[in-house]
């Protein structure tokens, strides 16, 4: 018998529609040498530890690479989780009923971290799932030590970004935002981070963002009050520049993106935090510096330069 996972967007459907679709397949499965198991994309455990991606299906409690094949039956209401799942399946050579989820554009941190994992892009240890699953997992077996970062998967500007010091604070943050998907990451000790503007596959600007330590905040976003200073591109080491360009390329944002880089002040190791697809140019910190650089890029596009 071969095990086949049948994915739906959610654990169950309020009208029972998932069972309507699953049960006829289940009844026929044994005649074809198959055992079918039903899975939930929204409740996936997507985890990156030491840059290595692991994706676990929560209903069965099994890693996706333990199945002989996976059917994406209904996935369009959980496209980012489907992309993360398909990425993991593809890397582990597990047959899929469709490869369409691999064409989904990564537009939240849920799939972005999965897409960037597994190579030479240094990433903080990360875990993401539904709020229900996060609270269940971290109650007994936290994936990394407190304090760690809890940040909304699809916001910008440091919004809904928490530094939690214990399970009670984690629970409070998630319960205060029940409809919001979150990503949990290990806390990297730092005094600043870099916002690196990539245009046309090249690094064009490096902005150092420094928060006021007296303000008590842990985010370095200028929209949250951090100060910005523009530095020469050579401020970034060759390895940092390579990581930035690789992150922009693998997320399909080499044309225009803002890559956030943080450096552990204790070890000197740098990490890619995220790749923003619409970094502020005309507004935010120092538009008088950013706008001319962006216009130079548009000039290159219009006149066919820089090819």
C-alpha positions in Angstrom: 0.0 0.0 0.0 1.2 3.5 -0.9 0.3 6.5 1.3 -1.2 9.5 -0.5 -1.9 12.8 1.2 -4.9 14.7 -0.1 -4.6 18.4 0.7 -7.5 20.8 1.4 -7.1 24.5 2.4 -8.5 23.9 5.8 -8.9 21.1 8.3 -12.6 20.8 7.6 -15.4 22.6 5.6 -18.3 24.1 7.4 -20.8 22.4 5.1 -19.0 19.1 5.0 -17.9 19.7 1.4 -14.4 18.3 2.0 -15.8 15.0 3.1 -18.1 14.9 0.1 -15.0 15.1 -2.1 -12.7 12.9 0.0 -14.9 10.0 0.9 -15.5 8.7 -2.7 -11.7 8.7 -3.3 -11.2 7.0 0.1 -13.6 4.2 -0.8 -11.8 3.5 -4.1 -8.3 3.8 -2.7 -7.7 0.3 -1.5 -8.6 -1.2 -4.9 -5.7 0.8 -6.3 -3.2 -0.1 -3.6 -3.5 3.3 -1.9 -4.2 4.6 1.5 -5.5 8.2 1.5 -5.1 10.6 4.3 -6.7 14.1 4.5 -4.5 17.1 5.2 -4.9 20.8 6.0 -2.7 23.5 4.4 -3.6 26.3 6.8 -2.3 24.2 9.7 1.0 23.2 8.1 4.0 23.4 10.3 6.6 25.1 8.2 10.0 25.2 9.9 13.5 26.4 9.0 16.2 25.4 11.4 19.9 25.9 10.4 18.6 26.9 7.0 17.0 23.6 6.4 13.3 23.4 5.5 10.9 20.9 7.1 7.2 20.9 6.4 4.9 18.7 8.6 1.2 18.1 8.1 -0.5 18.7 11.4 -3.6 16.4 11.1 -1.5 13.3 10.4 1.5 14.6 12.3 3.7 13.4 9.4 6.4 15.2 7.4 5.4 15.6 3.8 8.4 13.6 2.6 7.0 10.5 4.4 4.1 10.3 1.8 4.4 8.5 -1.5 2.4 11.2 -3.4 0.5 14.3 -2.6 -2.8 15.5 -4.2 -3.5 19.3 -4.0 -7.3 18.8 -4.1 -8.5 22.3 -3.0 -5.7 24.7 -2.2 -6.5 28.1 -3.6 -7.7 29.5 -0.2 -4.2 28.7 1.2 -1.9 29.6 -1.7 1.1 30.6 0.4 1.0 27.4 2.4 0.6 25.5 -0.8 3.7 27.1 -2.2 5.7 26.2 0.9 4.4 22.6 0.7 5.1 22.3 -3.0 8.6 23.7 -2.5 9.4 21.1 0.1 7.8 18.3 -2.0 9.7 19.3 -5.1 13.1 19.4 -3.2 12.4 15.9 -1.9 11.2 14.5 -5.2 7.7 13.6 -3.9 5.2 13.3 -6.8 2.4 15.9 -6.8 -0.9 15.9 -8.6 -0.2 19.4 -9.9 2.8 21.7 -9.9 0.7 24.8 -10.1 1.4 25.9 -6.5 5.1 26.3 -7.5 4.0 29.2 -9.8 2.4 31.2 -6.9 4.1 34.4 -6.2 5.5 34.5 -2.7 3.7 37.5 -1.1 3.8 36.7 2.6 6.6 35.6 5.0 5.0 32.1 5.2 6.2 31.1 1.8 9.0 33.5 1.5 11.0 31.8 4.3 10.4 28.4 2.7 11.5 29.7 -0.7 14.7 31.1 0.5 15.7 28.1 2.7 18.0 25.2 1.8 20.8 27.2 0.1 23.4 29.7 1.0 21.0 32.4 2.2 21.5 32.7 6.0 18.1 32.7 7.7 17.0 33.0 11.3 15.5 29.8 12.7 11.8 30.2 11.9 8.5 28.4 12.5 5.0 29.2 11.2 1.6 27.6 11.3 -2.0 28.6 12.2 -2.3 30.3 15.6 -4.0 27.2 17.0 -1.1 25.0 16.0 1.6 27.5 17.2 0.0 27.6 20.7 -0.2 23.9 20.8 3.4 23.3 19.7 5.0 26.0 21.8 3.2 25.1 24.9 5.2 22.0 25.4 8.0 21.9 22.9 9.2 25.4 21.8 11.2 25.3 18.6 13.7 27.8 19.9 14.4 29.7 23.2 12.6 32.7 24.5 12.8 35.6 23.8 11.9 35.4 20.2 10.1 37.5 17.5 6.5 37.0 16.6 5.6 39.0 13.5 2.6 39.2 11.2 3.1 37.3 8.0 1.7 39.9 5.6 2.2 43.4 7.1 5.0 46.0 6.7 6.7 48.8 8.7 7.1 46.7 11.8 3.4 46.4 12.5 2.2 43.6 14.7 5.8 42.7 15.6 6.3 41.4 19.1 9.3 40.4 21.2 7.8 37.7 23.5 9.6 36.5 26.6 7.4 33.6 27.6 4.4 31.5 26.6 1.9 33.8 28.2 3.2 36.7 26.1 3.0 34.6 23.0 -0.5 33.5 23.7 -1.6 37.1 24.4 -0.1 38.3 21.1 -1.8 35.6 19.0 -5.1 35.9 20.8 -5.2 39.6 20.3 -5.0 39.0 16.5 -7.0 35.8 15.9 -7.4 36.3 12.2 -3.8 37.2 11.5 -1.1 34.7 10.4 2.2 34.9 12.2 5.8 33.9 11.7 8.0 33.1 14.7 11.7 33.7 14.5 14.6 33.5 16.9 15.7 36.9 18.2 19.0 38.1 16.7 20.8 40.4 19.2 21.4 43.7 17.2 21.8 47.4 17.4 20.7 48.1 13.8 19.8 46.5 10.5 20.2 47.3 6.8 17.5 47.9 4.2 19.2 47.1 0.9 17.5 48.4 -2.2 17.8 46.1 -5.2 16.9 47.4 -8.7 17.5 45.6 -11.9 19.4 42.8 -10.2 21.9 45.2 -8.6 22.3 46.7 -5.2 21.7 50.5 -5.6 21.3 51.7 -2.0 22.2 50.6 1.5 20.3 52.2 4.4 21.4 51.5 8.0 18.4 51.7 10.3 19.1 52.4 14.0 16.4 52.4 16.7 16.7 54.5 19.8 17.7 52.1 22.6 15.9 54.3 25.1 12.6 54.0 23.3 12.3 50.3 24.4 11.3 49.1 20.9 13.0 46.1 19.2 12.3 46.9 15.6 14.5 49.0 13.3 11.9 50.2 10.9 12.0 54.0 10.2 8.2 54.0 10.2 8.5 53.0 13.9 10.9 55.9 14.7 14.3 54.5 13.8 16.9 56.8 12.3 18.3 56.1 8.8 21.8 56.6 7.4 22.8 55.9 3.9 26.1 54.1 3.5 28.4 53.0 0.6 27.5 49.7 -0.9 30.9 48.4 0.0 29.8 48.6 3.7 28.3 45.2 3.1 30.7 42.4 2.9 30.9 40.3 -0.3 29.0 37.5 1.4 26.3 39.9 2.6 25.9 41.3 -0.9 25.7 37.8 -2.4 23.0 36.9 0.2 21.0 40.0 -0.7 21.1 39.3 -4.4 20.3 35.6 -4.0 17.3 36.4 -1.8 16.0 38.9 -4.3 16.5 36.5 -7.1 14.9 33.4 -5.5 11.8 35.4 -4.5 11.6 36.8 -8.0 12.1 40.4 -6.9 15.4 41.2 -8.5 13.7 44.0 -10.5 12.7 46.0 -7.4 12.9 45.0 -3.8 14.1 46.0 -0.3 16.1 43.2 1.4 16.4 43.4 5.1 19.6 42.2 6.6 20.5 41.9 10.3 23.9 41.2 11.9 24.2 39.4 15.2 26.3 41.8 17.3 27.7 38.9 19.3 28.8 36.6 16.5 29.0 38.9 13.4 26.8 36.5 11.4 24.4 38.2 9.1 20.9 37.0 8.3 18.3 37.8 5.7 15.0 38.8 7.5 12.7 39.3 4.5 12.5 40.6 1.0 10.0 43.5 0.6 8.3 43.7 -2.8 7.3 47.4 -2.5 9.9 49.2 -0.4 9.0 52.9 0.2 10.8 55.2 -2.3 8.8 58.4 -2.7 7.8 58.4 1.0 9.3 57.3 4.3 12.9 57.9 5.2 14.9 60.3 2.9 12.9 60.2 -0.4 15.2 62.9 -1.7 17.9 60.2 -1.7 15.9 57.2 -2.9 13.8 58.8 -5.6 16.7 59.9 -7.9 18.3 56.4 -7.7 14.9 54.9 -8.6 14.6 57.3 -11.5 18.0 56.4 -12.8 16.8 52.8 -12.9 13.7 53.8 -14.8 15.9 55.7 -17.2 18.0 52.5 -17.8 14.8 50.6 -18.5 13.4 53.2 -20.9 16.6 53.7 -22.8 17.7 50.0 -22.8 20.8 50.7 -20.8 22.4 48.4 -18.2 21.6 45.2 -20.2 
